[in-house]
Structures are given as C-alpha cells and as structure tokens.
Amino acid sequence: MAPIVSTAIMSRRRRVFRLSRRMNLISGAVIIGLLVTVALLSLVWTPLPPAKMQIIHKLQPPLAFGLLGTDQFGRDVLSMLMAGCWNSLSIAITAVAIGGTLGSIAGISAAAIRGPFEALLMRICDVIFALPPILSAMVLGAFLGPGRFTAITAIAVFMIPVFARVTLATSLQAWSRDYVTAARAIGNTRLTISLRHVLPNIMSQIIVHGAIQLGLAILTEAGLSFLGLGMAPPAPTWGRMLADAQTYLALAPWLAILPGLAIALTVFGFNMLGDGLRDLLDPREASR
C-alpha cells in the first residue's frame, strides 16, 4: 500500500512541477507580448503626443488629467510610458542581438580553432568585463554624445564576452560528442562541423541566454538614461523619467513609481520567459 501512495504522491509532484515550468513560460510570454504590443502601438497612437507640454496641467495626479496624470511639464505620463516602452525595448533587443551574434561567432570559432585564439579571446573578454557598460557609455558619450547609438554600442560591447563565454563552453561540450567525432572521421572541415553539427545543438542555450540577458539590457539602458547617456530629450525613456522624478518624489510620487514598475515588470517578464525557455529547450532540465 505504501509504494502505491508514494508513487501517487510523486506523480502529483511531477504534474505540479511541469505545470509550474509551463506557467513560467506562459507568464513571461504574456508579459513580454503585452509590452511589445504597447511598444508597437505607441508608434502609431498615444493618448497625447509624448513631448506635448501643458504647463497649466502640470503635476496632475492619475485620473485627474489623463489616466496616469502628468509630469512637471504637463506631459501625459501614459503617453510617455508607451513611447518609453518602444525606446527601451528597441535599444535592449538591438544591443542583445548584435552582442549575441558577435559573441556567439567568437565563441564557436574559438571552440573550433582552440589554442592561442581561445586564450586571446578569453583575455579580451576579461578586459571588456573590467569595463562595465555604464563606464563604456561615458567614454563613448564623450566622443559621440548621448543618443541611441551610444546606448546600443555600450550594451552590445558588454554582451559580446557574455555570449562568447557561454557559447565557447557549450561548443566545447558539443565537440566532445560522438556525432562530431564521426563527422571529423569522414573528413568534414571544422567550419562545416561548426555550422552543421555544433551550432544547431547549442542554439537552444543561446536563445535561452539571450532572453535572460534582455532583462539585464533593460536595466542597463534604464541606468544609462538615468545618467543622461541614453536617448537625447525630448524622446522619453523610463530611465530619464525616473531621473526627472527625483525632485518631485514627495509632491508627485507616481512619476517615479510608474516607470519603476514598468522596468521591474519588463525585467521580470524576460526572466520568467528565459526560465521557461530553459526548461522547455534544455533536455538536461527536462530530465531533472
């Protein structure tokens, strides 16, 4: 009787665990899907122009003037949040895509070539890790000025070694597999093996890591905008909205609370999506 009860309990726990893994993926996909919808909608419609100033209606609380009130210049907060969603997501996704592509190419190449090239790549990664993206953006801003290009470049440069190390580690594991040994035995070149055998087998790890890194990119972009190194005014960003709200925390706390919640929700959504994708795509997690 006891083994039957134990088996039933374990089966129930497995069902609960599988449901929780699916809920991570579904919750993250729903949150990010809604944010992307809002970002795309802001390109064609917002309640008011995000940069439109109405000083007579400044610092109006939510529902008093507009759904989420106005800021110190009378600009509609909801419209600014919607436009800031597009700016923040577009910068983060572009930077991660560039950094992920370059880093993955570097990691796969190092795993195929090995030797001095691998050692050189790791030392370059160490140097880049020593310069955080905010410091890199400050250096770039001194030459290029603040703007979208500066933010994307700073985040992408930081993402390259992150993806390079992950891709190198997973590629080295793939190179030790029997199917790679068989491919080498029949005379395939290292380039062919990397493209036909290694890359398809590590693509799931790259996708999962990219989803998780998008949350970090959102935080980094917000930090750059907070310091004035992101997009130049009057383009709204969540980080600049937080910076502008510092003076009015006691008088108009919603100016800081709303963009802060937007940043937190976006990071939470990407983290949930990354966890769900890892459970779905990684066979080791599935077996556990």
Secondary structure as the mmCIF struct_conf table of DSSP 4:
data_model
#
loop_
_struct_conf.conf_type_id
_struct_conf.id
_struct_conf.beg_label_comp_id
_struct_conf.beg_label_asym_id
_struct_conf.beg_label_seq_id
_struct_conf.end_label_comp_id
_struct_conf.end_label_asym_id
_struct_conf.end_label_seq_id
HELX_RH_AL_P HELX_RH_AL_P1 ALA A 2 SER A 42
TURN_TY1_P TURN_TY1_P1 LEU A 43 VAL A 44
BEND BEND1 PRO A 47 LEU A 48
TURN_TY1_P TURN_TY1_P2 PRO A 50 ALA A 51
HELX_RH_3T_P HELX_RH_3T_P1 ILE A 55 HIS A 57
TURN_TY1_P TURN_TY1_P3 LYS A 58 LEU A 59
HELX_LH_PP_P HELX_LH_PP_P1 GLN A 60 PRO A 61
TURN_TY1_P TURN_TY1_P4 PRO A 62 ALA A 64
BEND BEND2 PHE A 65 LEU A 68
STRN STRN1 THR A 70 THR A 70
TURN_TY1_P TURN_TY1_P5 GLN A 72 PHE A 73
STRN STRN2 ASP A 76 ASP A 76
HELX_RH_AL_P HELX_RH_AL_P2 VAL A 77 ILE A 113
TURN_TY1_P TURN_TY1_P6 GLY A 115 GLY A 115
HELX_RH_AL_P HELX_RH_AL_P3 PRO A 116 PHE A 129
TURN_TY1_P TURN_TY1_P7 ALA A 130 ALA A 130
BEND BEND3 LEU A 131 LEU A 131
HELX_RH_AL_P HELX_RH_AL_P4 PRO A 133 LEU A 144
BEND BEND4 PRO A 146 GLY A 147
HELX_RH_AL_P HELX_RH_AL_P5 ARG A 148 TRP A 175
TURN_TY1_P TURN_TY1_P8 SER A 176 SER A 176
BEND BEND5 ARG A 177 ARG A 177
HELX_RH_AL_P HELX_RH_AL_P6 ASP A 178 ALA A 185
TURN_TY1_P TURN_TY1_P9 ILE A 186 GLY A 187
HELX_RH_AL_P HELX_RH_AL_P7 ARG A 190 ILE A 193
HELX_RH_PI_P HELX_RH_PI_P1 SER A 194 VAL A 198
HELX_RH_AL_P HELX_RH_AL_P8 LEU A 199 PHE A 226
TURN_TY1_P TURN_TY1_P10 LEU A 227 GLY A 228
BEND BEND6 GLY A 230 MET A 231
HELX_LH_PP_P HELX_LH_PP_P2 ALA A 232 ALA A 232
TURN_TY1_P TURN_TY1_P11 PRO A 233 PRO A 234
BEND BEND7 ALA A 235 ALA A 235
HELX_RH_AL_P HELX_RH_AL_P9 TRP A 238 ALA A 245
HELX_RH_3T_P HELX_RH_3T_P2 GLN A 246 TYR A 248
TURN_TY1_P TURN_TY1_P12 LEU A 249 LEU A 251
TURN_TY1_P TURN_TY1_P13 PRO A 253 PRO A 253
HELX_RH_AL_P HELX_RH_AL_P10 TRP A 254 LEU A 281
HELX_RH_AL_P HELX_RH_AL_P11 PRO A 283 SER A 287
#
